[in-house]
Amino acid sequence: MNYPREEIRFMEISQPKIPFAGCFTTNLESQINSKLVFVGLPDDQQSSYLRGCAQAPNRIREAYDGYSHNSTTDSGIDLSETVVDLGDWLPESGGHLTVESYYQKARSLFLAGKIPFFAGGDHAVTIPIGKALDALEQPIHIVQIDAHPDIYPEMGGSVYSHACVASRLLEYNHIASITQIGIRTMNRVQKEVVDKFSDRLHLFPARELSEKLPSLSHIPMGAPVYLTIDLDGLDPAFAPGVSHPVPGGLSSRQVLNLIQQGHWRLVGMDVVELNPDRDVNNLTAILAGRLLHEGMGYAQSGIITA
C-alpha cells in the first residue's frame, strides 16, 4: 500500500524508542544465558551539593537510542540484543538500608557469573557494589576516573556520602588496589588519607597526564578489575551535565582508549554522577551510554576469547 508522504513521516516519528542502541534483548533464552547485564541505580540521597542524579538511568537508556547510535562499539564488537536490562533498583528510605539492599542484589549477580554495568545515581552507589565484589573471592583492582579522590572519612555526618567512596572501598580486604585517574581537587584532609593508604592507592593527577593515559602496569595482566567512572572526571567540555564540574579534565577519547586498551579482566563497571538537569542536549547522557557500551564490548571480547 502506498502512503502519502505526510503519513509516512508520522508513522516514523511515532515508533517506540529503541533504548541503549539496540543492545538490550527481549529474548527469554538470551536473558537467561547472557553474561552482560545493565542495572539502573536511581539514588542520589548521598549527594553533597545538588540532587538530580536519580534521573540518570532512564535518561541514559533513552538518549543513547537505536536511531542515533547502533549496537556496534567503537572497537567493532556488535552487541545487538545481547545485554539484559534488569531495570532499576530503587533506593531504600535511608543510606544504610540502601547500601545493604544494593550489596545483596549486586552480590547475587556476581555469584551468578554476570558482568554488571551500572548506571548511577551519585557515586555513593559504588560503595555497596565494591563491597559485593567479595563474592568473587579474589583480590579486585578498582580503576576510578574522577575529578575528586572521594576519600573523606565522612561528609556531612554520613560515612556513605559520595565524597567517601574510596575511603569505604579501602576498608574492604578484597580490594587489592584503587587507581584514581584525573584527580584535580586534592586538599589537605584528603591528602592525609591518601598518604595512609599509599601502598594500595595509586594516583594520577590530571595535571600530570599527557594525551596518552598511563598503562597502569601496576595492575597484573589479566587481573580482575572493576571500573568506576564519575563523569566529572572528564572535562566539562565533554561532560557538562554533572553537579561538580571541574575544568582541566580528561577527554572522552582518552577514557574510551583506556577501556579499549585494558590488559585486565573486566568484572563490572559503573558510570555515575550524570545530572540531567545540568546537561546540554543530552551530551553527557550519550557519553555515559557510550562509555558503558564500550565497557560491555571489552567484556564481551573477553568472554568470546576465554
C-alpha positions in Angstrom: 0.0 0.0 0.0 1.3 3.5 -0.9 1.0 6.0 1.9 1.1 9.8 1.5 4.5 11.3 2.4 3.0 13.1 5.4 1.5 9.8 6.8 4.9 8.0 6.4 6.6 10.8 8.3 4.0 10.4 11.1 4.5 6.7 11.3 8.3 7.0 11.6 8.0 9.6 14.4 5.5 7.5 16.4 7.8 4.4 16.5 8.7 3.5 20.1 12.2 4.5 21.2 14.9 1.8 21.0 16.8 2.0 24.2 20.6 1.8 24.5 21.5 1.5 20.9 19.5 -1.8 20.4 21.8 -3.7 22.8 19.1 -4.8 25.1 17.4 -8.2 24.4 13.9 -9.3 24.9 14.6 -12.9 24.0 14.0 -15.2 27.0 16.9 -17.6 26.3 19.3 -14.7 25.8 18.1 -13.1 29.0 18.9 -16.3 30.9 22.2 -17.0 29.2 23.7 -13.5 28.7 26.6 -12.6 31.0 26.2 -8.8 30.3 23.5 -7.1 32.4 22.5 -3.4 32.8 21.1 -2.0 36.0 19.9 1.5 36.9 20.7 2.8 40.4 18.5 5.9 40.7 19.8 7.1 44.0 21.1 10.5 44.9 20.5 10.6 48.6 24.2 10.9 49.3 24.9 13.9 47.1 26.5 16.7 49.0 25.6 19.6 46.7 22.8 19.0 44.1 20.1 16.4 43.6 19.2 15.2 40.1 21.4 12.1 39.5 18.5 9.8 40.4 17.0 10.7 37.0 20.1 9.5 35.2 19.5 5.7 34.4 16.4 6.3 32.3 17.9 9.4 30.6 20.9 7.2 29.5 18.7 4.5 28.2 16.7 7.0 26.1 19.4 9.3 25.0 21.7 6.5 23.8 19.0 5.2 21.5 18.9 3.0 18.5 18.2 5.7 16.0 21.3 7.9 16.5 23.6 5.1 17.6 24.0 1.5 16.6 24.8 -1.6 18.6 28.4 -1.9 17.4 31.1 -0.5 19.7 33.9 1.9 18.6 36.2 -1.2 18.8 34.0 -3.2 16.4 32.0 -5.5 18.8 28.4 -5.9 17.8 26.2 -6.2 21.0 22.8 -6.3 19.3 20.3 -7.8 21.7 23.0 -9.3 23.9 22.6 -7.3 27.1 19.9 -7.9 29.7 18.3 -4.8 31.2 17.3 -5.6 34.8 15.6 -2.3 35.3 16.2 0.0 38.2 16.9 -0.9 41.8 15.0 1.7 43.8 16.8 3.1 46.9 15.5 2.4 50.4 14.5 5.1 52.8 18.0 5.7 54.2 21.7 5.4 53.4 22.4 2.3 55.4 19.3 0.4 54.1 20.2 1.3 50.5 23.8 0.1 50.9 22.6 -3.2 52.3 19.9 -3.6 49.5 22.3 -2.8 46.7 25.0 -5.0 48.3 22.8 -8.1 48.4 21.4 -7.6 44.9 24.8 -6.9 43.3 26.4 -9.9 45.2 23.7 -12.2 43.7 24.8 -11.0 40.2 28.5 -11.7 40.8 27.6 -15.1 42.3 25.6 -15.9 39.2 28.6 -15.2 37.0 27.2 -12.0 35.5 29.2 -8.9 34.5 27.1 -6.0 35.6 27.1 -2.5 34.1 25.5 0.1 36.5 24.2 3.5 35.6 24.1 5.8 38.7 23.0 7.7 40.6 25.6 9.5 42.6 29.0 8.0 43.3 27.9 6.6 46.6 26.2 3.7 44.8 29.7 2.3 44.1 30.2 1.6 47.8 27.8 -1.4 48.1 28.9 -2.6 44.6 32.5 -2.6 45.7 31.6 -4.5 48.9 29.7 -7.1 46.8 32.8 -7.9 44.8 33.7 -10.1 47.8 31.5 -12.7 46.1 34.3 -13.3 43.5 36.6 -14.5 46.3 39.7 -12.9 44.8 41.7 -9.6 45.0 39.9 -7.0 43.0 41.5 -3.9 41.5 39.4 -0.7 41.2 40.1 1.8 38.4 38.4 5.1 39.2 38.0 8.0 36.7 37.2 11.1 38.8 38.0 14.8 39.4 37.7 14.1 43.1 39.5 11.4 45.2 36.3 10.8 47.2 38.4 9.9 50.2 36.9 11.9 53.1 36.4 9.7 56.2 32.9 11.2 56.3 30.9 14.1 54.8 28.1 15.9 56.5 27.8 13.2 59.1 27.5 10.4 56.6 30.1 7.7 56.0 28.2 6.7 52.9 28.5 10.1 51.2 29.6 10.2 47.5 32.6 12.0 48.9 33.7 8.9 50.9 33.7 6.2 48.2 37.4 5.4 48.2 37.6 5.5 52.0 34.9 2.9 52.2 36.4 0.7 49.5 39.8 0.7 51.1 38.2 -0.8 54.2 37.4 -4.0 52.3 40.1 -6.6 52.4 39.2 -8.0 48.9 40.0 -4.6 47.3 43.7 -5.1 46.3 44.2 -1.6 45.0 42.4 1.6 43.8 43.8 3.6 40.9 42.5 7.1 40.5 42.9 8.9 37.2 42.1 12.6 36.5 42.2 13.9 40.1 42.4 17.7 40.4 40.7 18.7 43.7 43.0 17.2 46.4 43.1 19.1 49.7 44.9 18.6 53.0 42.3 16.4 54.7 42.2 14.0 51.7 45.9 14.0 51.3 46.3 12.7 54.8 44.1 9.7 54.0 45.9 9.1 50.7 49.3 9.0 52.5 47.9 6.5 54.9 46.9 4.1 52.2 49.8 4.8 49.8 50.5 1.0 49.5 47.1 0.4 47.9 46.2 3.7 46.4 47.7 4.9 43.0 47.0 8.5 42.0 47.4 10.0 38.5 46.5 13.7 38.9 45.1 15.3 35.7 47.9 17.9 35.6 50.5 15.1 35.1 48.7 13.3 32.3 49.6 13.6 28.7 47.2 12.7 25.8 48.0 9.0 26.2 47.0 7.8 29.7 49.4 5.6 31.7 49.3 1.9 31.0 48.7 1.1 34.7 51.4 -1.6 34.7 51.0 -2.0 38.5 47.8 -3.9 37.8 48.8 -7.5 36.8 48.0 -8.8 33.4 44.6 -10.5 33.4 43.7 -9.3 36.9 40.0 -8.7 37.8 39.2 -5.0 37.5 36.1 -3.1 38.4 35.9 0.3 36.5 34.0 3.2 38.1 33.7 6.4 36.1 32.5 9.6 37.7 31.6 11.8 34.7 33.1 14.8 36.3 36.5 13.1 35.8 36.1 14.2 32.2 36.5 17.9 31.3 33.2 19.8 31.4 33.7 20.4 27.6 32.9 16.7 27.1 30.6 16.2 30.1 28.7 19.4 31.1 25.9 17.5 32.8 27.4 16.9 36.2 26.8 18.5 39.6 30.5 19.3 40.3 32.2 20.3 37.0 36.0 20.9 37.3 37.9 22.3 34.4 41.1 20.6 33.2 39.8 17.0 33.0 40.1 14.1 30.6 38.7 13.8 27.1 36.2 11.3 26.0 38.8 9.8 23.6 41.2 9.3 26.5 38.7 7.4 28.6 37.5 5.3 25.6 41.1 4.4 24.8 41.7 3.4 28.4 38.7 1.0 28.3 39.7 -0.5 24.9 43.3 -0.9 25.7 42.9 -2.6 29.1 45.1 -5.6 29.9 42.8 -6.9 32.6 39.6 -8.9 33.0 36.6 -6.5 33.5 34.3 -7.9 36.2 31.9 -4.9 36.3 31.6 -1.2 35.7 29.6 1.8 36.6 29.1 5.3 35.2 27.8 7.8 37.8 27.0 11.4 38.6 25.1 12.3 35.4 22.8 15.1 36.4 20.2 15.5 33.6 19.1 18.9 35.0 22.6 20.3 34.1 23.1 18.5 30.8 23.2 20.2 27.4 21.4 18.4 24.5 21.9 15.0 26.3 25.6 15.2 25.5 26.6 13.8 28.9 23.9 11.1 28.9 25.0 10.0 25.4 28.7 9.9 26.6 27.6 7.8 29.6 25.9 5.3 27.3 28.9 5.2 25.0 31.3 4.5 27.9 29.1 1.7 29.2 28.7 0.3 25.7 32.5 0.3 25.1 32.9 -1.5 28.5 30.4 -4.1 27.5 32.3 -4.6 24.3 35.5 -5.1 26.1 33.9 -7.6 28.5 32.2 -9.4 25.6 35.5 -9.8 23.7 37.0 -11.4 26.8 34.1 -13.8 27.0 34.5 -14.8 23.4 38.2 -15.5 23.7 38.1 -17.2 27.1 
